[in-house]
């Protein structure tokens, strides 16, 4: 089931329809039977590629990170009263990096120094979904499927948890750091893809919205002994089994939820829970990552990688009209985001490398789409223009920046995990429209590349309610082999 978009319908109405259908899909998923693995075809067993990575860390720039103001600088025009918006491509000058001939934007000086360890994909493209909503595109990026669907689609991390299992049986295989799922705008839409989907609760994420408080998440509540906690856990399981909601859940889904509770209980009584306490880091290490939630999240991700996590997402946090979601004061906001991500990303890569972990850890820096000053979607799209203020001439600083949602060409930065070092792959046009003009990479092919690095065939599928469902849509994703070392 796909959501047909009427361009005359306001985005708020589309969101409500989208959310309503997602809720229906979630209820349907609760009644589902156990997913059954599919073979590649009727005659041959599925063959998985040799993994080049054991762990995946996704550094998520939620809200639409503008490629021309980060990793794909174009012609630069400084702020001035009277600057034609049509002349505004990059609002930051380019700086050199550790790779000869490669430049990124000013404000990312620390990342510039480690680009010789990275692979920069400059030609990622996103589907034009008719209305360029953050929630729909983030759902698409994280699951590979355009919402809504008739089943609850698993997050990429859930696929890795299900197919590969945990690296350490005590550490959750899928951990989500930095995103609040309560009390923020569009939280229900975020919950729709931050899930184990039809795989069940045991493959869903452990959510840690505040990394500084992560240690509290792996301890019994204050004043409660371990014995009392175990007793409460036993009583809660009995309550779940007798709940009136039980009739809406299949045996598989209920058993999966109970296994998730068992896993959580095992973690709370293990020595490995110390990995969640970033305060155990030396002071100089804590200072190196900074005091922002994102910086602390990167430090926590490094500790959890060492402890044996399989998939970790660290986000700058998506909240409408905050952070990378720049509909006004774009330049000033992105300058702040540069300062928030630059040092932590670089420090994470340096730390993983120093500990001998980078070669087997795939680190990805990505966002749901890019931004442009004039174009919503791609050239010729009939998507609603969601710029809050439309001007032709820059008169004040709030107009200086790239405010519209652009899907025709964005950047994805990768480190480690078998990727080539110092590689720039793909290209976008030098002048507007800044679409991918060399080696465009779609979301299915990007996912196929990620899964191949992790040792999962892009054709991996499961039967769910009599329907084949694949890790890349219709098993059609193809890895970009040129990215691998």
VENJOZI-V386264 format. One record per helix or strand of 3 or more residues. SS is the DSSP state (H for helix, E for strand). FROM is the first residue (numbers start at 1). TO is the last residue. If there is no record, write none. Layout:
ss:SS from:FROM to:TO
ss:SS from:FROM to:TO
This chain:
ss:H from:11 to:30
ss:E from:36 to:38
ss:E from:55 to:60
ss:H from:67 to:69
ss:H from:85 to:87
ss:E from:94 to:96
ss:E from:103 to:105
ss:H from:109 to:113
ss:H from:115 to:117
ss:E from:118 to:124
ss:H from:134 to:143
ss:H from:156 to:164
ss:E from:174 to:177
ss:H from:187 to:193
ss:H from:197 to:199
ss:H from:201 to:203
ss:E from:206 to:208
ss:H from:211 to:218
ss:H from:226 to:241
ss:H from:244 to:248
ss:H from:251 to:268
ss:H from:271 to:276
ss:H from:278 to:280
ss:H from:283 to:289
ss:H from:293 to:307
ss:E from:311 to:315
ss:H from:330 to:354
ss:H from:358 to:360
ss:E from:361 to:366
ss:E from:370 to:372
ss:H from:397 to:399
ss:E from:404 to:406
ss:E from:410 to:415
ss:E from:423 to:425
ss:E from:436 to:438
ss:H from:443 to:453
ss:E from:461 to:464
ss:E from:467 to:470
ss:H from:473 to:475
ss:H from:481 to:483
